[in-house]
Amino acid sequence: MTALATSSSSSPLHFWGYFMDHRSTDLSWLWSHTWLSVVPVVIGLLVALPLGWLARRYRFVYPPLISLTGLIYTIPSIALFVLIPPLFGLKSLDPKQVPIALTLYSIALLVRVVADGLASVSEDTVQAATAIGFKPLGRFFRVELPIAVPVITAGLRVALVANVSIVAVSGTIGMSNLGQLFTLGFQNSTNGPYYPPIVLGIVLCVLLALVLDRIVIILNILLTPWRKAVRS
């Protein structure tokens, strides 16, 4: 009977029972995972907007800036998590090292997205906005940026989904998020695989990614009402 109960509780299908038994901790990790996925992307976008504008405005800036940000994105996440503390004067396993690393990844991904989004605005549109009296700053916020929103939000969707995955990796170095479920699953796989926390971690990560992706899609619709008018 004991062996049967252990086998049953180790089944991948037991992930819901595992969640109900540990829902307080799991929900806390889900919340931590959510803000670690979202906040760095928001900060990254705020930084990427002026950098992307520079890359679009001054063509000689584009190649080195995109190359530099591309190099940052190629650094493995575990290596970046380890490098952040000495580079920023933090203690090892400081909670700030994860959002800093994810913000760098978000900037690296979104700079090119913003630059390419602004490049999608036709020169005729820019000249028309200038002709009716828009100054460069007003033209950027009221003409170029709104038109670039569909391209930028597509990049945001990629950045958010990528962050959900990368945040889970930080669980392997002791950070509180859904990645801890994978660590627990492997630690408890002594007499055979212990699937429930692993499957639960996968399910929650996928659901979180889908929800965040849907939110960005809705924001894109709300920020581009002119697209509906054009289609009609």
C-alpha positions in Angstrom: 0.0 0.0 0.0 2.8 2.4 0.9 4.7 1.6 -2.3 1.5 2.2 -4.3 0.8 5.5 -2.6 4.4 6.6 -3.2 4.2 5.6 -6.9 0.9 7.4 -7.3 2.1 10.6 -5.6 5.2 10.5 -7.9 3.0 10.4 -11.1 3.1 13.4 -13.4 -0.6 13.6 -13.1 -0.3 14.3 -9.4 0.9 17.8 -10.0 -2.5 19.3 -9.1 -2.6 17.5 -5.8 1.0 18.7 -5.2 -0.2 22.3 -5.9 -3.1 22.0 -3.4 -0.7 20.7 -0.8 1.8 23.5 -1.2 -0.4 26.2 -2.8 0.8 29.0 -0.4 4.4 28.5 -1.4 3.6 27.9 -5.0 1.5 31.0 -5.4 4.3 33.0 -3.7 6.8 31.7 -6.2 4.3 32.4 -9.0 4.0 36.0 -8.0 7.8 36.4 -7.7 8.2 34.8 -11.1 5.7 37.2 -12.6 7.2 40.4 -11.4 10.7 39.1 -12.3 9.5 38.5 -15.8 7.6 41.7 -16.3 9.5 44.5 -14.5 12.8 44.0 -16.3 11.0 44.1 -19.7 9.3 47.4 -18.7 12.6 48.9 -17.6 14.3 47.5 -20.7 11.7 49.1 -22.9 12.2 52.5 -21.3 15.9 52.2 -21.9 15.6 50.7 -25.4 13.3 53.5 -26.6 15.9 56.3 -26.7 18.7 53.9 -27.8 16.5 52.6 -30.6 15.7 56.1 -31.6 19.4 57.0 -31.7 20.1 53.9 -33.8 17.3 54.9 -36.2 18.2 58.6 -36.3 21.9 58.2 -36.7 22.7 55.4 -39.1 26.3 55.1 -38.0 25.1 54.2 -34.5 23.0 51.3 -35.6 25.8 48.7 -36.4 27.9 49.0 -33.2 24.9 49.4 -30.9 23.1 46.4 -32.3 26.3 44.3 -32.3 26.9 45.2 -28.6 23.4 44.4 -27.5 23.5 41.2 -29.5 26.7 40.1 -27.7 25.0 40.7 -24.3 22.1 38.5 -25.4 24.5 35.6 -26.3 25.9 35.4 -22.7 24.4 32.3 -21.0 22.0 33.3 -18.3 23.8 31.2 -15.6 27.1 33.0 -16.4 25.4 36.4 -16.3 23.8 35.7 -12.9 27.3 34.8 -11.6 28.9 37.9 -13.2 26.4 40.5 -12.0 27.3 40.6 -8.3 31.0 41.5 -8.7 30.2 43.9 -11.6 27.6 45.7 -9.6 29.1 45.4 -6.1 26.5 43.0 -4.9 26.8 40.0 -2.5 26.5 36.5 -3.9 22.8 35.4 -4.3 21.6 39.0 -3.8 18.0 39.2 -5.0 18.8 42.2 -7.2 21.2 40.2 -9.4 18.3 38.5 -11.3 16.3 41.6 -12.3 19.5 43.3 -13.3 20.5 40.4 -15.5 17.0 40.2 -17.0 16.9 43.9 -17.6 20.2 43.7 -19.6 18.7 40.8 -21.6 15.5 42.9 -22.3 17.5 45.9 -23.4 19.6 43.7 -25.6 16.5 42.3 -27.3 14.4 45.4 -27.5 16.9 47.9 -28.8 16.8 46.3 -32.2 13.1 45.9 -32.1 12.5 49.6 -31.3 15.0 50.6 -34.0 13.4 48.4 -36.6 9.9 49.5 -35.5 10.8 53.1 -36.0 12.4 52.2 -39.4 9.0 50.7 -40.4 7.5 54.3 -40.4 7.6 55.5 -44.0 9.7 58.5 -44.9 6.6 60.1 -46.5 4.8 59.9 -43.1 7.8 61.5 -41.3 8.0 64.3 -43.9 4.2 64.9 -43.7 4.4 65.2 -39.9 7.3 67.6 -40.2 5.4 69.7 -42.8 2.4 70.2 -40.5 4.6 71.5 -37.7 5.6 68.6 -35.6 9.0 69.1 -33.8 11.3 66.0 -33.6 10.1 65.1 -30.0 6.5 65.6 -30.8 6.8 63.7 -34.0 8.4 60.8 -32.2 5.7 60.4 -29.6 2.7 61.4 -31.6 3.5 59.9 -35.0 6.5 57.6 -35.2 6.1 55.7 -32.0 2.4 54.9 -32.4 3.0 53.6 -35.9 5.9 51.5 -34.6 3.7 50.0 -31.8 2.8 46.7 -33.6 6.5 45.9 -34.3 7.5 46.9 -30.7 4.8 44.8 -29.1 5.8 41.8 -31.2 9.2 42.2 -29.6 7.7 42.6 -26.2 5.9 39.3 -26.6 9.2 37.5 -27.4 11.0 39.3 -24.5 8.3 38.4 -21.9 8.2 34.7 -22.9 12.0 34.5 -22.9 12.1 36.1 -19.5 9.6 33.6 -18.1 12.0 30.8 -19.2 15.2 32.6 -18.0 13.7 33.4 -14.6 13.1 29.7 -14.0 16.9 29.1 -14.5 17.6 31.5 -11.6 15.8 29.0 -9.4 18.8 26.7 -9.7 20.9 29.3 -7.8 18.4 29.6 -5.0 16.2 32.5 -6.1 12.6 32.2 -5.1 10.4 31.6 -8.2 8.9 28.7 -10.1 12.3 27.4 -10.9 12.4 26.1 -7.3 9.8 23.5 -8.3 12.3 22.0 -10.7 15.0 22.0 -8.1 12.7 20.3 -5.6 11.6 17.7 -8.2 15.2 16.7 -8.9 16.2 16.7 -5.2 13.4 14.4 -4.4 14.1 12.0 -7.2 15.9 9.5 -5.1 14.1 6.3 -5.7 12.9 7.3 -9.1 11.7 10.5 -10.8 9.6 12.7 -8.7 7.4 14.4 -11.3 4.7 16.5 -9.6 6.7 19.7 -8.8 8.5 19.5 -12.2 5.2 19.1 -14.1 3.6 21.9 -12.0 6.5 24.2 -12.7 6.1 23.6 -16.4 2.4 24.1 -16.3 2.6 27.3 -14.4 5.4 28.7 -16.5 3.4 28.0 -19.7 0.2 29.5 -18.3 2.1 32.6 -17.1 3.7 33.0 -20.6 0.3 32.6 -22.3 -1.3 35.2 -20.0 1.5 37.8 -20.4 1.4 37.2 -24.2 -2.4 37.8 -24.2 -2.0 41.0 -22.2 0.5 42.4 -24.7 -1.8 41.5 -27.6 -4.6 43.4 -25.8 -2.4 46.4 -25.2 -1.4 46.4 -28.9 -5.1 46.5 -29.9 -5.8 49.3 -27.4 -2.8 51.4 -28.5 -3.5 51.0 -32.2 -7.2 51.9 -32.8 -6.2 53.4 -36.1 -5.4 49.9 -37.5 -9.1 48.9 -37.0 -10.1 52.1 -38.8 -7.7 51.4 -41.7 -9.0 47.8 -42.1 -12.6 49.0 -42.1 
